[in-house]
């Protein structure tokens, strides 16, 4: 596929892999279950179209790190100090 001639806009791409990956990263910080769904969708779409699933792997990595941090935070009583219990 050749790029468009100079001065003409590129055609709009239908890139669901990037969309799902970015949504997975964004929702990893606020809604983990939804982030997992978006990361899986990104991974499946990347495999279907033959692209690299880099954003899906980044999403899974962020989700894993944040889950571990949350587990440590709750198990050490950090949540109790915030709520005052």
C-alpha positions, 0 to 999 in steps of 0.5 A: 500500500502506497502512501497518499500523494503529498498534500492529500490527507490519508484515508481514515483507518479502522484500527480497533486494535489500537482503540481497544488497547488504549481503552484497556490502558485507560480503564486499568486505572479506574475499572479493572474488570472493564480493562481486562475485557478491553485488553482481551479484545485488543489481543483478539483483534490484533491476532485477527488482523495480523498486527503486534498486540503491544498495547494489549500486553501493556494493558495486561502489565498495568492491570497486573501491577495495579492488582498486586499493589492493591492486594499489598495495600489492603493486606497491610491495612493501608485501606483502614488508615484511609477510612479511619477504621 
